[in-house]
Amino acid sequence: MKAKAAVMRAAHEPLTIEEIEVDKPARREVLIRTAFAGVCHSDLHFIEGLYPIPCPCVLGHE
């Protein structure tokens, strides 16, 4: 299935809104429809390159 996501391609670069492929939920997982999402201060550390992370990636944990 498809979803829109803010993708981080590299540190110090703007996030890009892209359509990504999302796996179907596995056993004991659920799929929810998200209307809004935010970027927290921890995510900004990844964008600023303070915490190394493999790219491309979709940030967010809240």
PyMOL Python script that loads the backbone (N, CA, C, O; Angstrom):
from pymol import cmd

cmd.read_pdbstr("""\
ATOM      1  N   MET A   1       0.835  -1.172   0.000  1.00  0.00           N
ATOM      2  CA  MET A   1       0.000   0.000   0.000  1.00  0.00           C
ATOM      3  C   MET A   1       0.881   1.237   0.000  1.00  0.00           C
ATOM      4  O   MET A   1       2.055   1.171   0.365  1.00  0.00           O
ATOM      5  N   LYS A   2       0.323   2.347  -0.403  1.00  0.00           N
ATOM      6  CA  LYS A   2       1.086   3.587  -0.549  1.00  0.00           C
ATOM      7  C   LYS A   2       0.731   4.570   0.561  1.00  0.00           C
ATOM      8  O   LYS A   2      -0.370   4.542   1.112  1.00  0.00           O
ATOM      9  N   ALA A   3       1.696   5.445   0.877  1.00  0.00           N
ATOM     10  CA  ALA A   3       1.479   6.515   1.856  1.00  0.00           C
ATOM     11  C   ALA A   3       2.382   7.679   1.485  1.00  0.00           C
ATOM     12  O   ALA A   3       3.392   7.499   0.805  1.00  0.00           O
ATOM     13  N   LYS A   4       2.018   8.866   1.931  1.00  0.00           N
ATOM     14  CA  LYS A   4       2.883  10.028   1.765  1.00  0.00           C
ATOM     15  C   LYS A   4       3.729  10.169   3.019  1.00  0.00           C
ATOM     16  O   LYS A   4       3.244   9.974   4.133  1.00  0.00           O
ATOM     17  N   ALA A   5       5.004  10.511   2.828  1.00  0.00           N
ATOM     18  CA  ALA A   5       5.917  10.640   3.964  1.00  0.00           C
ATOM     19  C   ALA A   5       6.912  11.758   3.700  1.00  0.00           C
ATOM     20  O   ALA A   5       7.244  12.061   2.554  1.00  0.00           O
ATOM     21  N   ALA A   6       7.381  12.363   4.785  1.00  0.00           N
ATOM     22  CA  ALA A   6       8.475  13.327   4.705  1.00  0.00           C
ATOM     23  C   ALA A   6       9.766  12.521   4.808  1.00  0.00           C
ATOM     24  O   ALA A   6      10.092  11.993   5.871  1.00  0.00           O
ATOM     25  N   VAL A   7      10.487  12.430   3.718  1.00  0.00           N
ATOM     26  CA  VAL A   7      11.667  11.568   3.630  1.00  0.00           C
ATOM     27  C   VAL A   7      12.938  12.397   3.803  1.00  0.00           C
ATOM     28  O   VAL A   7      13.113  13.438   3.169  1.00  0.00           O
ATOM     29  N   MET A   8      13.816  11.913   4.674  1.00  0.00           N
ATOM     30  CA  MET A   8      15.130  12.528   4.840  1.00  0.00           C
ATOM     31  C   MET A   8      16.101  11.780   3.938  1.00  0.00           C
ATOM     32  O   MET A   8      16.365  10.597   4.150  1.00  0.00           O
ATOM     33  N   ARG A   9      16.627  12.464   2.940  1.00  0.00           N
ATOM     34  CA  ARG A   9      17.574  11.860   1.993  1.00  0.00           C
ATOM     35  C   ARG A   9      19.016  12.023   2.459  1.00  0.00           C
ATOM     36  O   ARG A   9      19.862  11.179   2.167  1.00  0.00           O
ATOM     37  N   ALA A  10      19.302  13.116   3.191  1.00  0.00           N
ATOM     38  CA  ALA A  10      20.652  13.378   3.693  1.00  0.00           C
ATOM     39  C   ALA A  10      20.567  14.436   4.781  1.00  0.00           C
ATOM     40  O   ALA A  10      19.653  15.259   4.793  1.00  0.00           O
ATOM     41  N   ALA A  11      21.531  14.404   5.694  1.00  0.00           N
ATOM     42  CA  ALA A  11      21.606  15.439   6.731  1.00  0.00           C
ATOM     43  C   ALA A  11      21.824  16.798   6.067  1.00  0.00           C
ATOM     44  O   ALA A  11      22.438  16.892   5.004  1.00  0.00           O
ATOM     45  N   HIS A  12      21.323  17.825   6.695  1.00  0.00           N
ATOM     46  CA  HIS A  12      21.463  19.214   6.235  1.00  0.00           C
ATOM     47  C   HIS A  12      20.681  19.499   4.954  1.00  0.00           C
ATOM     48  O   HIS A  12      20.897  20.536   4.326  1.00  0.00           O
ATOM     49  N   GLU A  13      19.783  18.608   4.555  1.00  0.00           N
ATOM     50  CA  GLU A  13      18.949  18.813   3.368  1.00  0.00           C
ATOM     51  C   GLU A  13      17.491  18.859   3.803  1.00  0.00           C
ATOM     52  O   GLU A  13      17.118  18.211   4.781  1.00  0.00           O
ATOM     53  N   PRO A  14      16.655  19.622   3.085  1.00  0.00           N
ATOM     54  CA  PRO A  14      15.231  19.648   3.446  1.00  0.00           C
ATOM     55  C   PRO A  14      14.581  18.277   3.254  1.00  0.00           C
ATOM     56  O   PRO A  14      14.964  17.512   2.369  1.00  0.00           O
ATOM     57  N   LEU A  15      13.601  17.984   4.091  1.00  0.00           N
ATOM     58  CA  LEU A  15      12.814  16.769   3.899  1.00  0.00           C
ATOM     59  C   LEU A  15      12.001  16.926   2.626  1.00  0.00           C
ATOM     60  O   LEU A  15      11.594  18.035   2.279  1.00  0.00           O
ATOM     61  N   THR A  16      11.760  15.819   1.927  1.00  0.00           N
ATOM     62  CA  THR A  16      10.942  15.859   0.718  1.00  0.00           C
ATOM     63  C   THR A  16       9.694  15.023   0.942  1.00  0.00           C
ATOM     64  O   THR A  16       9.766  13.939   1.521  1.00  0.00           O
ATOM     65  N   ILE A  17       8.551  15.520   0.486  1.00  0.00           N
ATOM     66  CA  ILE A  17       7.294  14.775   0.592  1.00  0.00           C
ATOM     67  C   ILE A  17       7.240  13.816  -0.586  1.00  0.00           C
ATOM     68  O   ILE A  17       7.255  14.234  -1.744  1.00  0.00           O
ATOM     69  N   GLU A  18       7.176  12.523  -0.278  1.00  0.00           N
ATOM     70  CA  GLU A  18       7.208  11.487  -1.307  1.00  0.00           C
ATOM     71  C   GLU A  18       6.139  10.442  -1.030  1.00  0.00           C
ATOM     72  O   GLU A  18       5.696  10.272   0.106  1.00  0.00           O
ATOM     73  N   GLU A  19       5.734   9.746  -2.083  1.00  0.00           N
ATOM     74  CA  GLU A  19       4.852   8.601  -1.920  1.00  0.00           C
ATOM     75  C   GLU A  19       5.744   7.379  -1.723  1.00  0.00           C
ATOM     76  O   GLU A  19       6.623   7.100  -2.539  1.00  0.00           O
ATOM     77  N   ILE A  20       5.508   6.655  -0.631  1.00  0.00           N
ATOM     78  CA  ILE A  20       6.334   5.487  -0.314  1.00  0.00           C
ATOM     79  C   ILE A  20       5.459   4.242  -0.236  1.00  0.00           C
ATOM     80  O   ILE A  20       4.242   4.334  -0.080  1.00  0.00           O
ATOM     81  N   GLU A  21       6.083   3.099  -0.345  1.00  0.00           N
ATOM     82  CA  GLU A  21       5.400   1.817  -0.206  1.00  0.00           C
ATOM     83  C   GLU A  21       5.454   1.396   1.259  1.00  0.00           C
ATOM     84  O   GLU A  21       6.517   1.435   1.879  1.00  0.00           O
ATOM     85  N   VAL A  22       4.313   0.996   1.810  1.00  0.00           N
ATOM     86  CA  VAL A  22       4.221   0.564   3.204  1.00  0.00           C
ATOM     87  C   VAL A  22       3.742  -0.883   3.220  1.00  0.00           C
ATOM     88  O   VAL A  22       2.762  -1.226   2.559  1.00  0.00           O
ATOM     89  N   ASP A  23       4.437  -1.727   3.976  1.00  0.00           N
ATOM     90  CA  ASP A  23       4.031  -3.130   4.086  1.00  0.00           C
ATOM     91  C   ASP A  23       2.666  -3.244   4.749  1.00  0.00           C
ATOM     92  O   ASP A  23       2.278  -2.390   5.546  1.00  0.00           O
ATOM     93  N   LYS A  24       1.944  -4.301   4.414  1.00  0.00           N
ATOM     94  CA  LYS A  24       0.690  -4.582   5.108  1.00  0.00           C
ATOM     95  C   LYS A  24       1.014  -4.918   6.560  1.00  0.00           C
ATOM     96  O   LYS A  24       2.086  -5.449   6.847  1.00  0.00           O
ATOM     97  N   PRO A  25       0.093  -4.612   7.479  1.00  0.00           N
ATOM     98  CA  PRO A  25       0.359  -4.915   8.893  1.00  0.00           C
ATOM     99  C   PRO A  25       0.599  -6.407   9.112  1.00  0.00           C
ATOM    100  O   PRO A  25      -0.078  -7.258   8.535  1.00  0.00           O
ATOM    101  N   ALA A  26       1.570  -6.695   9.951  1.00  0.00           N
ATOM    102  CA  ALA A  26       1.859  -8.076  10.325  1.00  0.00           C
ATOM    103  C   ALA A  26       0.930  -8.482  11.470  1.00  0.00           C
ATOM    104  O   ALA A  26       0.145  -7.671  11.962  1.00  0.00           O
ATOM    105  N   ARG A  27       1.027  -9.721  11.880  1.00  0.00           N
ATOM    106  CA  ARG A  27       0.231 -10.209  13.004  1.00  0.00           C
ATOM    107  C   ARG A  27       0.497  -9.331  14.222  1.00  0.00           C
ATOM    108  O   ARG A  27       1.647  -9.016  14.526  1.00  0.00           O
ATOM    109  N   ARG A  28      -0.548  -8.945  14.904  1.00  0.00           N
ATOM    110  CA  ARG A  28      -0.504  -8.116  16.117  1.00  0.00           C
ATOM    111  C   ARG A  28      -0.118  -6.664  15.840  1.00  0.00           C
ATOM    112  O   ARG A  28       0.249  -5.940  16.765  1.00  0.00           O
ATOM    113  N   GLU A  29      -0.197  -6.229  14.584  1.00  0.00           N
ATOM    114  CA  GLU A  29       0.006  -4.828  14.214  1.00  0.00           C
ATOM    115  C   GLU A  29      -1.311  -4.276  13.686  1.00  0.00           C
ATOM    116  O   GLU A  29      -2.187  -5.033  13.269  1.00  0.00           O
ATOM    117  N   VAL A  30      -1.445  -2.965  13.706  1.00  0.00           N
ATOM    118  CA  VAL A  30      -2.636  -2.321  13.162  1.00  0.00           C
ATOM    119  C   VAL A  30      -2.206  -1.222  12.205  1.00  0.00           C
ATOM    120  O   VAL A  30      -1.104  -0.684  12.309  1.00  0.00           O
ATOM    121  N   LEU A  31      -3.080  -0.903  11.282  1.00  0.00           N
ATOM    122  CA  LEU A  31      -2.864   0.196  10.348  1.00  0.00           C
ATOM    123  C   LEU A  31      -3.824   1.310  10.723  1.00  0.00           C
ATOM    124  O   LEU A  31      -5.024   1.076  10.863  1.00  0.00           O
ATOM    125  N   ILE A  32      -3.309   2.516  10.887  1.00  0.00           N
ATOM    126  CA  ILE A  32      -4.161   3.654  11.228  1.00  0.00           C
ATOM    127  C   ILE A  32      -4.036   4.725  10.156  1.00  0.00           C
ATOM    128  O   ILE A  32      -3.019   4.815   9.467  1.00  0.00           O
ATOM    129  N   ARG A  33      -5.069   5.529  10.023  1.00  0.00           N
ATOM    130  CA  ARG A  33      -5.032   6.666   9.111  1.00  0.00           C
ATOM    131  C   ARG A  33      -4.561   7.870   9.919  1.00  0.00           C
ATOM    132  O   ARG A  33      -5.169   8.220  10.930  1.00  0.00           O
ATOM    133  N   THR A  34      -3.486   8.498   9.476  1.00  0.00           N
ATOM    134  CA  THR A  34      -2.928   9.658  10.159  1.00  0.00           C
ATOM    135  C   THR A  34      -3.330  10.913   9.403  1.00  0.00           C
ATOM    136  O   THR A  34      -3.087  11.028   8.202  1.00  0.00           O
ATOM    137  N   ALA A  35      -3.941  11.846  10.105  1.00  0.00           N
ATOM    138  CA  ALA A  35      -4.352  13.100   9.469  1.00  0.00           C
ATOM    139  C   ALA A  35      -3.259  14.155   9.568  1.00  0.00           C
ATOM    140  O   ALA A  35      -3.070  14.940   8.639  1.00  0.00           O
ATOM    141  N   PHE A  36      -2.538  14.182  10.684  1.00  0.00           N
ATOM    142  CA  PHE A  36      -1.495  15.176  10.913  1.00  0.00           C
ATOM    143  C   PHE A  36      -0.331  14.522  11.641  1.00  0.00           C
ATOM    144  O   PHE A  36      -0.509  13.549  12.374  1.00  0.00           O
ATOM    145  N   ALA A  37       0.847  15.058  11.435  1.00  0.00           N
ATOM    146  CA  ALA A  37       2.035  14.578  12.146  1.00  0.00           C
ATOM    147  C   ALA A  37       2.967  15.758  12.364  1.00  0.00           C
ATOM    148  O   ALA A  37       2.883  16.767  11.664  1.00  0.00           O
ATOM    149  N   GLY A  38       3.841  15.625  13.326  1.00  0.00           N
ATOM    150  CA  GLY A  38       4.784  16.698  13.612  1.00  0.00           C
ATOM    151  C   GLY A  38       6.209  16.183  13.629  1.00  0.00           C
ATOM    152  O   GLY A  38       6.459  14.979  13.588  1.00  0.00           O
ATOM    153  N   VAL A  39       7.122  17.111  13.689  1.00  0.00           N
ATOM    154  CA  VAL A  39       8.540  16.794  13.809  1.00  0.00           C
ATOM    155  C   VAL A  39       8.974  17.282  15.180  1.00  0.00           C
ATOM    156  O   VAL A  39       8.796  18.456  15.505  1.00  0.00           O
ATOM    157  N   CYS A  40       9.541  16.399  15.986  1.00  0.00           N
ATOM    158  CA  CYS A  40       9.960  16.801  17.327  1.00  0.00           C
ATOM    159  C   CYS A  40      11.424  17.237  17.314  1.00  0.00           C
ATOM    160  O   CYS A  40      12.107  17.137  16.295  1.00  0.00           O
ATOM    161  N   HIS A  41      11.884  17.716  18.447  1.00  0.00           N
ATOM    162  CA  HIS A  41      13.247  18.227  18.547  1.00  0.00           C
ATOM    163  C   HIS A  41      14.282  17.132  18.275  1.00  0.00           C
ATOM    164  O   HIS A  41      15.333  17.412  17.699  1.00  0.00           O
ATOM    165  N   SER A  42      14.003  15.906  18.677  1.00  0.00           N
ATOM    166  CA  SER A  42      14.931  14.799  18.393  1.00  0.00           C
ATOM    167  C   SER A  42      15.109  14.608  16.889  1.00  0.00           C
ATOM    168  O   SER A  42      16.220  14.364  16.417  1.00  0.00           O
ATOM    169  N   ASP A  43      14.012  14.719  16.139  1.00  0.00           N
ATOM    170  CA  ASP A  43      14.096  14.596  14.684  1.00  0.00           C
ATOM    171  C   ASP A  43      14.989  15.684  14.096  1.00  0.00           C
ATOM    172  O   ASP A  43      15.722  15.433  13.140  1.00  0.00           O
ATOM    173  N   LEU A  44      14.933  16.886  14.659  1.00  0.00           N
ATOM    174  CA  LEU A  44      15.782  17.978  14.170  1.00  0.00           C
ATOM    175  C   LEU A  44      17.260  17.647  14.336  1.00  0.00           C
ATOM    176  O   LEU A  44      18.080  18.057  13.514  1.00  0.00           O
ATOM    177  N   HIS A  45      17.611  16.909  15.391  1.00  0.00           N
ATOM    178  CA  HIS A  45      19.008  16.500  15.584  1.00  0.00           C
ATOM    179  C   HIS A  45      19.480  15.601  14.434  1.00  0.00           C
ATOM    180  O   HIS A  45      20.622  15.714  13.987  1.00  0.00           O
ATOM    181  N   PHE A  46      18.609  14.717  13.960  1.00  0.00           N
ATOM    182  CA  PHE A  46      18.959  13.874  12.809  1.00  0.00           C
ATOM    183  C   PHE A  46      19.140  14.733  11.562  1.00  0.00           C
ATOM    184  O   PHE A  46      20.111  14.565  10.823  1.00  0.00           O
ATOM    185  N   ILE A  47      18.205  15.655  11.328  1.00  0.00           N
ATOM    186  CA  ILE A  47      18.271  16.529  10.153  1.00  0.00           C
ATOM    187  C   ILE A  47      19.540  17.376  10.184  1.00  0.00           C
ATOM    188  O   ILE A  47      20.164  17.599   9.147  1.00  0.00           O
ATOM    189  N   GLU A  48      19.919  17.845  11.365  1.00  0.00           N
ATOM    190  CA  GLU A  48      21.115  18.680  11.513  1.00  0.00           C
ATOM    191  C   GLU A  48      22.413  17.865  11.496  1.00  0.00           C
ATOM    192  O   GLU A  48      23.500  18.440  11.538  1.00  0.00           O
ATOM    193  N   GLY A  49      22.309  16.539  11.435  1.00  0.00           N
ATOM    194  CA  GLY A  49      23.490  15.691  11.372  1.00  0.00           C
ATOM    195  C   GLY A  49      24.151  15.432  12.711  1.00  0.00           C
ATOM    196  O   GLY A  49      25.258  14.896  12.754  1.00  0.00           O
ATOM    197  N   LEU A  50      23.494  15.802  13.813  1.00  0.00           N
ATOM    198  CA  LEU A  50      24.076  15.588  15.139  1.00  0.00           C
ATOM    199  C   LEU A  50      24.054  14.117  15.542  1.00  0.00           C
ATOM    200  O   LEU A  50      24.936  13.658  16.267  1.00  0.00           O
ATOM    201  N   TYR A  51      23.045  13.375  15.071  1.00  0.00           N
ATOM    202  CA  TYR A  51      22.955  11.939  15.304  1.00  0.00           C
ATOM    203  C   TYR A  51      23.001  11.265  13.939  1.00  0.00           C
ATOM    204  O   TYR A  51      22.060  11.414  13.160  1.00  0.00           O
ATOM    205  N   PRO A  52      24.062  10.529  13.625  1.00  0.00           N
ATOM    206  CA  PRO A  52      24.139   9.865  12.320  1.00  0.00           C
ATOM    207  C   PRO A  52      23.024   8.825  12.174  1.00  0.00           C
ATOM    208  O   PRO A  52      22.684   8.125  13.127  1.00  0.00           O
ATOM    209  N   ILE A  53      22.469   8.739  10.981  1.00  0.00           N
ATOM    210  CA  ILE A  53      21.408   7.779  10.697  1.00  0.00           C
ATOM    211  C   ILE A  53      21.497   7.398   9.222  1.00  0.00           C
ATOM    212  O   ILE A  53      21.772   8.259   8.386  1.00  0.00           O
ATOM    213  N   PRO A  54      21.269   6.123   8.880  1.00  0.00           N
ATOM    214  CA  PRO A  54      21.291   5.733   7.467  1.00  0.00           C
ATOM    215  C   PRO A  54      20.151   6.412   6.705  1.00  0.00           C
ATOM    216  O   PRO A  54      19.027   6.492   7.200  1.00  0.00           O
ATOM    217  N   CYS A  55      20.441   6.886   5.528  1.00  0.00           N
ATOM    218  CA  CYS A  55      19.437   7.555   4.692  1.00  0.00           C
ATOM    219  C   CYS A  55      19.279   6.792   3.388  1.00  0.00           C
ATOM    220  O   CYS A  55      20.225   6.127   2.964  1.00  0.00           O
ATOM    221  N   PRO A  56      18.135   6.857   2.738  1.00  0.00           N
ATOM    222  CA  PRO A  56      16.965   7.649   3.102  1.00  0.00           C
ATOM    223  C   PRO A  56      16.224   7.021   4.277  1.00  0.00           C
ATOM    224  O   PRO A  56      16.325   5.819   4.525  1.00  0.00           O
ATOM    225  N   CYS A  57      15.470   7.865   4.999  1.00  0.00           N
ATOM    226  CA  CYS A  57      14.685   7.379   6.127  1.00  0.00           C
ATOM    227  C   CYS A  57      13.478   8.285   6.342  1.00  0.00           C
ATOM    228  O   CYS A  57      13.437   9.425   5.879  1.00  0.00           O
ATOM    229  N   VAL A  58      12.512   7.748   7.049  1.00  0.00           N
ATOM    230  CA  VAL A  58      11.339   8.508   7.475  1.00  0.00           C
ATOM    231  C   VAL A  58      11.480   8.683   8.974  1.00  0.00           C
ATOM    232  O   VAL A  58      11.486   7.703   9.719  1.00  0.00           O
ATOM    233  N   LEU A  59      11.593   9.923   9.420  1.00  0.00           N
ATOM    234  CA  LEU A  59      11.758  10.211  10.841  1.00  0.00           C
ATOM    235  C   LEU A  59      10.421  10.109  11.563  1.00  0.00           C
ATOM    236  O   LEU A  59       9.367   9.999  10.935  1.00  0.00           O
ATOM    237  N   GLY A  60      10.480  10.149  12.875  1.00  0.00           N
ATOM    238  CA  GLY A  60       9.262  10.155  13.677  1.00  0.00           C
ATOM    239  C   GLY A  60       9.198   8.971  14.608  1.00  0.00           C
ATOM    240  O   GLY A  60       9.531   7.844  14.242  1.00  0.00           O
ATOM    241  N   HIS A  61       8.767   9.249  15.809  1.00  0.00           N
ATOM    242  CA  HIS A  61       8.621   8.191  16.810  1.00  0.00           C
ATOM    243  C   HIS A  61       7.485   8.497  17.772  1.00  0.00           C
ATOM    244  O   HIS A  61       7.254   7.738  18.713  1.00  0.00           O
ATOM    245  N   GLU A  62       6.774   9.593  17.553  1.00  0.00           N
ATOM    246  CA  GLU A  62       5.700   9.976  18.474  1.00  0.00           C
ATOM    247  C   GLU A  62       4.351   9.821  17.820  1.00  0.00           C
ATOM    248  O   GLU A  62       3.327  10.097  18.445  1.00  0.00           O
TER     249      GLU A  62
END
""", "prot")
cmd.dss("prot")
cmd.show_as("cartoon", "prot")
cmd.util.cbc("prot")
cmd.orient("prot")
